[in-house]
Amino acid sequence: MDNKFHELDYKALILNNKIQKTDNKFSNLDNKTKKVGILHMEQYRIDPNNGLEFGLYTLGDHLPDPNSGERISAEQRIHEIIELAKLAEQAGIDFFSVGESHQDFFTTQAHTVVLAAIAQATEKIKISSSSTIISTLDPVRAYEDFATLDLISKGRAEIVAGRASRVGNFDLLGYSLKDYEDLFEEKFDLLLQINENEIVNWEGKYRAPLRNAKVLPRPKNGSMPIWRAVGGTPASARKAGYAGVPMYLAHLGGPATIFKRSIDAYRDALESRGFDPADFPVSTAGFFYTAETTQQAQRETYPHINEGMKRTNGQGFPKQHFAQGADPRDVMNIGSPQEVIEKILYQHELFGHQRYIAQMDFGGVTFDRLKRNIDTIGSEVLPAIRKYTKK
Amino acid sequence: MKIVALSGSRVGSKTRTAIDYTVQVLQDKYPDHDVTLLDLADYDIQFSDGRNYLEYEGDTGYVTKTLMEADAIIIGTPIFQASIPATLKNIFDLLPVNAFRDKVVSMLATAGSPKHYLILENQLKPILSYMKAQIVQSYVFIEEEDFQRKEIINHDVLFRLERLVEDTVVLTETYQRIRDEEDAKYDF
């Protein structure tokens, strides 16, 4: 959508020049120019006055619980994810999202189907992917799915499009990893065009051309928020800025100030292309877990993260690094409720972001513990965050 | 302890000869340790295309996974064109950036000229440090004249290889013990 306005802005400039030359009447053009000036975050369904939004996300991993060595069935895992979304809504959490990974130890490959079940089971929580690997999907088909999801959920759906950190989808879905970057850029751009225009004319390398194509159904309000997922480096963040789209920034661990560089790079890139960074929301995404004390939280969550990463990434999480995660300056939100609240508020002050989404179910965490965390979020974390970030 | 002896080239026989002797010493002195020989001449390995090492199949997947599971790696390499061979560099490229974290890596080189002595110091060690290896600082440098028909005839080279094996095992045991003690101090 921003591309469209950017283009309009540019067209308006050219037209204004013409107007000056020809001295014509231009009342409707003036309207268009004004429209550009009042672009706000609302088009991404974000109201900064409400303070920092808090969400939950799952990669849809399907891993054994390292404490028991047992793995629940895929059926149970999917039902627990849907149940988690319901509980999140009841606790007042703003947002819930599900990712797709096409390989062993994952179970939400068909993430839009899971999201549809969540849409039906909930009423007000925003729902999204985290992320949709648009590179190996047909953007037309993906848009149809998400637009339908937006209608089922009555205007609550969003798309977060990413390039994949696990690349099992390329072989499985018949794409070459050599085209990793090109595939994403071309298909992401098409996805944005479909969102901005009801009738699309498009030609590219990785898909048959579209001639006066109508992509239906349309989302409830004609378009929906589409974000770009960024893996952490400033170079990757800059690409979201150049594209003029809101950014999701994933962070596993490390000092928050390192991730600030990526957010700065994103906003610089936005400005370099004539966008106003104040119009674009930023969301961060990372580990979250609370228990009575920080030590308790670390004890409960470390085996899940360490064993889960061994299986999905091939390397565990070193204890030395994990221990540093408790530092208030570290971006990993694992600790006592009070420490986690202070960290999130510190990150908000540093990043000036609009949404934080928490990953707390990675690596076979039991549903009881997830429920307990949702209770803590609802009773302690959300009230504090809203109190201090609301305008 | 899992030890992998990696012979890093598809060309020639000297590196393999040196690695074979190294493996033999390992097996004689440390029969309880699990030793695997990986000679890159025996495998059909693709060039790195950037995917996670778990996602390679066939020989490439076997070699990357075997290396990642090792506690210690002894790398044997010839020197070609004043550097390590591309076959060996490709192995590093196939692995994650922190692949050698908590692993001990030691080295031996075979070369046609003594002018190549510092190649390991200047070219291989920086790669290993970048990949977070605990490096056995002394390496064994073996020249053409030390070999005769696929055997090492210089007794000093044999002694040095024996010391390299011992240093590798001692450093691995020591490092693992210290790491375990430190990890046990964390309260999680």
HADDOCK unambig.tbl for C-alpha pairs under 7 A between the chains (distance, minus, plus):
assign (segid A and resid 167 and name CA) (segid B and resid 51 and name CA) 6.90 0.50 0.50
assign (segid A and resid 295 and name CA) (segid B and resid 187 and name CA) 6.49 0.50 0.50
assign (segid A and resid 295 and name CA) (segid B and resid 188 and name CA) 6.76 0.50 0.50
assign (segid A and resid 298 and name CA) (segid B and resid 188 and name CA) 5.54 0.50 0.50
assign (segid A and resid 299 and name CA) (segid B and resid 187 and name CA) 6.82 0.50 0.50
assign (segid A and resid 299 and name CA) (segid B and resid 188 and name CA) 3.84 0.50 0.50
assign (segid A and resid 302 and name CA) (segid B and resid 188 and name CA) 6.71 0.50 0.50
assign (segid A and resid 314 and name CA) (segid B and resid 54 and name CA) 6.43 0.50 0.50
assign (segid A and resid 319 and name CA) (segid B and resid 183 and name CA) 6.35 0.50 0.50
